[in-house]
Amino acid sequence: MAESIRDPLQLCQIDLQQPTGVGTGGSAPTTSLNVRGTLEVCETDTYQPATNSLLVHAVGTGTASHLGRFMMVDDGIAYLSTSSGGGSVTFFSANGDSFTATETGLAAITDGIAEITDYATVTGGTGRFAGATGGLTIVRRRDLSSPLSSGWFYGTIDLAK
């Protein structure tokens, strides 16, 4: 599916459900993959006045080592009073294998530009990512007048053998 996305604005029209099955981890030997990639994201924010927060839904595509062309779906909450938040993100590789991570993050906003840094802990996945662990740092830059952002990420995914 990620192959068919050509225009970043098309990302705003995609609505994917995150997979529910994740690996269990365990004590099996692992193979570590150093992962680096770039991404383009479309984000939809819904203001929650009771908590002064935003419910965030983001869909993106990109290219990364060990993933090839991928799609990602990120759902979380951003607290406006602290510029912090958390949620979960799932990356879908070109062949359909996926991994899921929980994340926490911070945003620095200057002149309407948000520099967003998320720290993701890999909690499992499907296919070759079943039982995966690891961590990623995801950095995006977003002009708050647009739903689009772009960025990069890096980290390690430990595969169960």
C-alpha positions as CSV (number, residue, x, y, z in Angstrom):
1,M,0.0,0.0,0.0
2,A,2.9,2.4,0.8
3,E,4.0,2.1,-2.8
4,S,0.8,3.8,-4.1
5,I,1.3,7.1,-2.1
6,R,2.8,9.7,-4.4
7,D,1.5,13.0,-3.0
8,P,1.9,13.8,0.7
9,L,-1.6,15.3,0.8
10,Q,-3.0,11.8,0.0
11,L,-1.8,10.8,3.5
12,C,-4.6,13.0,4.9
13,Q,-7.2,10.7,3.3
14,I,-5.8,7.4,4.7
15,D,-7.5,5.8,7.7
16,L,-5.8,2.7,8.9
17,Q,-6.5,0.6,12.0
18,Q,-3.5,-0.4,14.0
19,P,-2.9,-4.2,14.2
20,T,-3.9,-5.7,17.5
21,G,-1.5,-8.7,17.6
22,V,1.9,-8.0,18.9
23,G,4.8,-10.3,19.8
24,T,5.4,-11.4,23.3
25,G,9.2,-10.8,23.5
26,G,10.7,-13.5,25.6
27,S,14.3,-14.5,26.2
28,A,15.1,-15.8,22.7
29,P,18.4,-14.7,21.1
30,T,18.1,-11.6,19.0
31,T,19.5,-9.9,15.9
32,S,20.0,-6.2,16.2
33,L,19.1,-3.9,13.2
34,N,20.3,-0.3,13.1
35,V,17.4,1.5,11.4
36,R,17.5,4.9,9.8
37,G,14.8,6.5,7.7
38,T,12.9,9.6,6.5
39,L,9.1,10.2,6.6
40,E,6.4,12.4,5.4
41,V,3.3,12.7,7.7
42,C,-0.2,14.1,7.6
43,E,-1.6,14.8,11.1
44,T,-5.1,15.4,12.3
45,D,-5.5,17.0,15.7
46,T,-8.7,17.2,17.7
47,Y,-8.8,19.7,20.6
48,Q,-10.0,18.3,24.0
49,P,-11.0,21.4,26.1
50,A,-11.5,19.4,29.4
51,T,-7.8,18.4,29.4
52,N,-6.3,21.2,27.2
53,S,-4.9,18.5,25.0
54,L,-5.0,17.3,21.4
55,L,-5.9,13.8,20.2
56,V,-3.4,13.2,17.5
57,H,-3.9,10.8,14.5
58,A,-1.0,10.8,12.0
59,V,-0.4,8.7,8.9
60,G,2.9,8.7,7.1
61,T,5.1,7.1,4.5
62,G,8.8,7.0,4.0
63,T,11.9,4.9,3.3
64,A,14.1,3.2,5.8
65,S,16.9,0.7,6.1
66,H,15.6,-2.8,6.9
67,L,12.0,-1.6,6.1
68,G,12.2,-0.3,2.5
69,R,9.2,1.8,1.6
70,F,6.9,1.8,4.6
71,M,3.7,3.3,6.0
72,M,3.2,4.4,9.6
73,V,0.2,5.1,11.8
74,D,0.5,7.1,15.0
75,D,-2.2,7.8,17.6
76,G,-1.7,9.6,20.8
77,I,-2.3,12.7,22.9
78,A,-0.4,15.9,23.2
79,Y,-0.8,18.0,26.4
80,L,-0.7,21.7,25.4
81,S,0.3,23.0,28.9
82,T,3.5,20.9,29.0
83,S,4.2,20.4,25.2
84,S,4.5,16.7,26.0
85,G,2.6,13.6,25.0
86,G,2.5,9.9,24.3
87,G,0.8,7.2,22.3
88,S,1.6,4.3,20.0
89,V,2.9,4.0,16.5
90,T,2.9,1.1,14.0
91,F,5.3,0.8,11.1
92,F,4.2,-1.4,8.1
93,S,7.1,-2.5,5.9
94,A,6.8,-3.0,2.2
95,N,6.0,-6.7,2.5
96,G,3.3,-6.2,5.2
97,D,5.4,-7.1,8.3
98,S,4.8,-4.6,11.0
99,F,6.1,-3.5,14.4
100,T,4.4,-1.4,17.1
101,A,5.9,0.9,19.7
102,T,4.7,3.0,22.6
103,E,6.1,6.5,22.6
104,T,6.5,9.6,24.7
105,G,7.5,13.0,23.2
106,L,8.1,16.7,23.5
107,A,7.5,19.6,21.1
108,A,9.3,22.9,21.0
109,I,7.2,25.6,19.2
110,T,8.8,28.8,17.8
111,D,7.0,31.2,15.4
112,G,4.4,28.6,14.5
113,I,6.9,25.8,13.8
114,A,6.8,22.7,15.9
115,E,10.0,20.6,16.4
116,I,8.6,17.3,17.6
117,T,10.8,14.6,19.1
118,D,9.3,11.2,20.1
119,Y,11.0,8.3,21.9
120,A,9.5,5.0,20.9
121,T,9.9,1.7,22.6
122,V,9.3,-1.3,20.3
123,T,6.9,-3.7,21.9
124,G,6.4,-6.4,19.2
125,G,5.1,-7.0,15.8
126,T,4.2,-9.4,13.0
127,G,6.1,-11.4,10.5
128,R,9.9,-10.9,10.9
129,F,9.1,-8.4,13.6
130,A,7.2,-10.9,15.9
131,G,8.7,-10.6,19.3
132,A,10.8,-7.5,18.4
133,T,12.1,-5.0,21.0
134,G,14.2,-1.9,20.7
135,G,13.9,1.8,20.5
136,L,13.6,4.6,18.0
137,T,14.0,8.4,18.1
138,I,11.6,10.1,15.7
139,V,12.1,13.8,14.9
140,R,9.6,15.8,12.8
141,R,9.2,19.5,11.8
142,R,5.7,20.8,11.3
143,D,4.4,24.3,10.3
144,L,1.3,24.4,12.5
145,S,-0.7,26.1,9.7
146,S,-0.5,22.8,7.7
147,P,-1.3,19.2,8.6
148,L,1.9,18.0,6.9
149,S,5.3,17.4,8.5
150,S,8.5,15.7,7.6
151,G,11.3,14.2,9.5
152,W,13.6,11.3,10.1
153,F,14.2,8.6,12.7
154,Y,16.9,6.3,13.9
155,G,17.3,3.5,16.4
156,T,17.6,-0.2,16.9
157,I,15.2,-3.0,16.4
158,D,16.1,-6.3,18.1
159,L,14.6,-9.3,16.2
160,A,13.9,-12.6,18.0
161,K,15.7,-15.4,16.2
